Structures are given as C-alpha cells and as structure tokens.
C-alpha cells in the first residue's frame, strides 16, 4: 500500500505532540509526547490504579540516563507488547 500517506496505520491527531506538566519526585516538569502516547499512558495508569503522575514517577525512577519523554514512550511500547490482565489490546494508541 504505497499511496504516500500513512493510511489506517496512523491517525494525524495521534501524532500531534502535546506538552503537559507532571509532578515527578516532588518537582514539576514538562513532558512532550504525541497524543497517542498520552492516551495510552493514561489508560495504563488507570489499569494499574495509579495517577499519571505516579506512573511517570515510577518510570522516572527506573529510566537510567534516558530523558523522561523517551523513557515514557519506551514504557508504553513495552506495555503494549505484553498481554494485559484486563485483556485490553491497546488499539487506542494508534
């Protein structure tokens, strides 16, 4: 399917970068992620009974040298690769 567009693989609104403020380790920080990642991060937090701030803090604590935005994207991709207990397929991240 070489039509020159992303077609059904990516919706434009999901690719829009959104900057949000989070509180991580007691400090306010701004994080820029694509809207699709924010939506999935919020869903993962809800599935785990956490706030987005608490989930971001957990990712932050384990991220090593990666920047927080990159660490959050990788976390979401890893979470999507694992079957969830709730049976969610993670399709809302597309």
LUMTOR-170909 format. One line per 2 residues: number of its first residue (from 0); their letters; for each residue z, y, x of C-alpha. Coordinates in nm, 4 decimals. Layout:
REM LUMTOR-170909
NUM) a) Z,Y,X  ... .
This chain:
REM LUMTOR-170909
0) xx) 0.0000,0.0000,0.0000  -0.1240,0.2716,0.2366 .
2) xx) -0.1547,0.5598,-0.0091  0.0060,0.8202,0.2144 .
4) xx) 0.3188,0.8503,0.0010  0.6480,0.6673,0.0076 .
6) xx) 0.5834,0.5447,-0.3470  0.8592,0.3371,-0.5055 .
8) xx) 1.0357,0.2861,-0.1717  1.1897,0.6348,-0.1669 .
10) xx) 1.2595,0.8964,-0.4282  1.2347,1.2523,-0.2983 .
12) xx) 1.5708,1.3573,-0.4430  1.7436,1.0812,-0.2482 .
14) xx) 1.6055,1.2149,0.0798  1.7388,1.5670,0.0243 .
16) xx) 2.0097,1.6487,0.2797  2.3348,1.7679,0.1243 .
18) xx) 2.6227,1.9225,0.3201  2.9723,1.8510,0.1860 .
20) xx) 3.3216,1.9278,0.3069  3.5613,1.6421,0.3738 .
22) xx) 3.9184,1.6273,0.4940  3.9423,1.3756,0.7763 .
24) xx) 4.2638,1.3228,0.9738  4.4069,1.6367,0.8173 .
26) xx) 4.1144,1.8559,0.9231  3.8391,1.9968,0.7039 .
28) xx) 3.4926,1.9127,0.8334  3.1381,1.9465,0.7015 .
30) xx) 2.9130,1.6434,0.6888  2.5399,1.6461,0.6189 .
32) xx) 2.3951,1.3309,0.4641  2.0987,1.2504,0.2460 .
34) xx) 2.1891,1.2493,-0.1227  2.1238,0.8741,-0.1451 .
36) xx) 2.3901,0.8114,0.1212  2.6416,1.0371,-0.0586 .
38) xx) 2.5854,0.8485,-0.3846  2.6306,0.5093,-0.2216 .
40) xx) 2.9324,0.6247,-0.0184  3.0962,0.7434,-0.3423 .
42) xx) 3.0206,0.4060,-0.5072  3.1632,0.2113,-0.2117 .
44) xx) 3.4783,0.4252,-0.2195  3.5183,0.3604,-0.5934 .
46) xx) 3.4654,-0.0153,-0.5462  3.7443,-0.0126,-0.2865 .
48) xx) 3.9769,0.2088,-0.4889  3.9573,0.4904,-0.2336 .
50) xx) 3.8593,0.8537,-0.2364  3.5506,0.9531,-0.0381 .
52) xx) 3.7842,1.1414,0.1981  3.9935,0.8278,0.2597 .
54) xx) 3.6853,0.6143,0.3184  3.5381,0.8748,0.5551 .
56) xx) 3.8699,0.8857,0.7420  3.8583,0.5072,0.7894 .
58) xx) 3.5003,0.5280,0.9189  3.6017,0.8194,1.1432 .
60) xx) 3.8889,0.6204,1.2938  3.6521,0.3360,1.3876 .
62) xx) 3.3427,0.5317,1.4914  3.3900,0.5476,1.8674 .
64) xx) 3.1523,0.8014,2.0202  2.9109,0.8342,1.7276 .
66) xx) 2.9019,1.1548,1.5271  3.0554,1.1249,1.1809 .
68) xx) 2.7301,1.1665,0.9859  2.5646,0.8872,1.1821 .
70) xx) 2.8721,0.6653,1.1536  2.8766,0.7129,0.7743 .
72) xx) 2.5068,0.6238,0.7451  2.5538,0.3076,0.9526 .
74) xx) 2.8628,0.2178,0.7480  2.6648,0.2467,0.4222 .
76) xx) 2.3794,0.0357,0.5617  2.6232,-0.2313,0.6793 .
78) xx) 2.7980,-0.2296,0.3411  2.4623,-0.2736,0.1660 .
80) xx) 2.3806,-0.5692,0.3907  2.6983,-0.7505,0.2816 .
82) xx) 2.7306,-0.9019,-0.0650  2.9973,-0.7160,-0.2602 .
84) xx) 3.2718,-0.8728,-0.4628  3.1534,-0.6790,-0.7681 .
86) xx) 2.8004,-0.8155,-0.7444  2.6502,-0.4679,-0.7010 .
88) xx) 2.3128,-0.4742,-0.5294  2.3365,-0.1157,-0.4014 .
90) xx) 1.9988,-0.0252,-0.5529  2.1212,0.3270,-0.6369 .
92) xx) 2.0929,0.4214,-0.2682  1.7130,0.4194,-0.2818 .
